[in-house]
Amino acid sequence: MNKLLNKSLRRFTVYAGFVLACSIPVYYIAISKLWQYELDEHNIILTPEAGREDTFLFIGAITLLTVFFFVLILGGFVLLNRKISRRLWQPFYQTLEKIKSFDLNSNTTVKFEPGNIIEFEELNASINKLLERNIATFRQQKEFTENASHELQTPLAIVQSKMDLLLQDGALTSAQSQIIEETNNALSRVSRINKNLLLLAKIENQQFLEKQQVNMSEPLQEILDLLSGLLEDRSIESNISPNCIVEGNRILVEVMLTNLLMNSLRHTESGIKIELSLSPVELVISNPGNYPLDGSKLFRRFSAASSQTPGSGLGLSIVKEICSRYNWDVGYSFADGRHVFSIRF
């Protein structure tokens, strides 16, 4: 029984109980007067004891009959109401289930089953129009992001190569070299953002269709070996179980692991140890911190995890997108002065 009907039934039951409580004394007074009228009409005189017995008998009989018919009517009403409500509200709950299961990234539309209730048909038609507009807008945004990122790759690469050639010019002054170097760094950041946007678009468009068994232990160890040169005076204490098999695309798995590790390195100060553990069911990466990150913005695009160590704002968004693709649970917590990122497979 749904909440709305439960609320209505409770109100009806309270109202019916109130009517029952009020009806018993009314019935008693009416029948008592009728009984007294019959006694007077036939000149019958009862003793006080007999009058009290009749009074209790009247009250008991009236109460039992009233309660019996009340329960009978109420029970019939509840059963009839349940039967009618199931048929009446079934299209509504079917629509609700379809809306709950709808995913904007799935590239599928919602098809509502036709019914014979005009109000629900109008509701389904309105929801269909709203979803169609949202799907069209979402697709346009995805296409724009993918096309823009793809078209920007070539000019960005040309500009960056020209800047590199310009830096090699011996006639440049130190001030000019510094300006060119800063410009080149900004271009590198724009290039990384562009590549990440293109990667996100490909993931959302399901262009990584290959799905196979991936031994996550191997690419994780390879990435740790490659990042060893970036650690400087930092260190990673790893506990990697062998043969941690997951279902996914190896390229995406490597991207996810790299982004998580780079995020931990970016938020780890010199002389600090990063802890990493991998089991067949979970990956956990933790590093010390002074204050928790904003969990509500952590996995959003272009939302830096921390204002003190800003990145491109897309690394954790890519991690979230990859985990969503394979139904993995990614989470963040801050406990005992440590940032903890976890992924459950």
C-alpha positions, 0 to 999 in steps of 0.5 A, a space after each residue: 500500500 502506498 503512503 498516500 493511501 495509507 494516510 487516507 485510510 488512517 484518516 478514514 479509520 479515525 473518522 469512523 471510530 469517532 462516528 462509532 463512539 458517538 453513535 453508541 450513546 445516540 442509539 442507546 438514548 433512542 432505543 431507551 426512549 422507544 422502549 420506555 414508550 412501549 412500556 408506558 403504552 402497555 402500562 408495564 412497570 419494571 422493578 429497578 433491578 429489572 431496569 438496570 438489567 435491561 439497560 446493560 442488555 441494551 448497551 451490550 447489544 447495541 455496542 456489539 451490533 454497532 462494532 460488528 457492522 463497523 468492522 464489516 464495513 471498514 474491512 470491506 472498504 479497505 479490501 475494495 480500496 486496495 484492489 481499486 488502488 492497485 489498478 488505479 496507481 499501477 501506471 503511476 508506479 510503472 512510470 516512477 520505476 522507469 524514471 528512477 532507472 533512467 540514466 542520461 549517459 546510457 543513450 537510451 530513451 524511456 518508453 512508457 506503456 500506454 494506459 487508459 487513464 487520461 491523467 497518467 497519459 498526460 503525465 507520461 507525455 509531459 515527462 517524455 517531452 522533458 526527457 527528450 529535450 534534456 537528452 538532446 541538450 546533453 548530446 549536443 553538449 557531448 558532441 561539442 566537447 568532443 569536437 572542440 577537444 579534437 579540433 584543438 589538439 592540432 593547433 595546441 600542438 603547433 603552438 607548443 612546438 613553436 614555443 619550444 623552438 623559440 626557447 632555443 633562440 640564443 638571442 632571447 633575453 632572460 626576461 623573454 625566456 621566462 615569459 615564453 617558459 611561463 606561456 609554454 607551461 600554460 599551454 601544457 596545462 591547456 593541452 592536458 585539460 583538452 586531452 582529459 576532456 576528449 578522454 571523458 567524451 570517449 568514455 561517455 560515448 562508450 568508445 572503449 568497448 573492449 572489456 576483458 579480465 585485467 590483472 590490476 596488480 600488474 599495471 599498478 606496479 608498472 605505474 609505481 615504477 614509472 612514478 618513482 622518479 617523481 617521488 623525490 623525498 616522498 615514498 609509497 608504502 604499497 601492499 599489492 596482492 597478486 592476481 587482483 582480477 577485474 573486468 574492464 578495459 586495461 587502458 581505462 584501468 591504467 588511467 584511473 590508477 595514474 590519476 589517483 596516484 598523481 592526485 595523492 602525490 599532488 597533495 602530499 608534502 615532502 618527507 611524507 609517506 603515501 600508503 597504498 593497498 590492493 586486494 581482490 575487492 578493494 583499492 585504497 590510497 591514503 596520504 596525510 593531510 591537515 584538513 578534509 577536502 570538499 567531498 561535494 565538489 571532489 569528483 566534479 569537473 573543473 572543481 579543484 580538490 584543494 585551492 592550495 594545490 590546484 590541478 586541471 580539475 578533471 583527474 578525479 572526474 575521469 576516475 569517477 566516470 571510469 568507476 561508474 562505467 564498470 559499477 565500481 564504488 569510489 569514495 573519499 573520507 578523512 580520518 586520523 589526519 589522512 585523506 583516504 580514496 577507496 574503490 570497491 570492485 
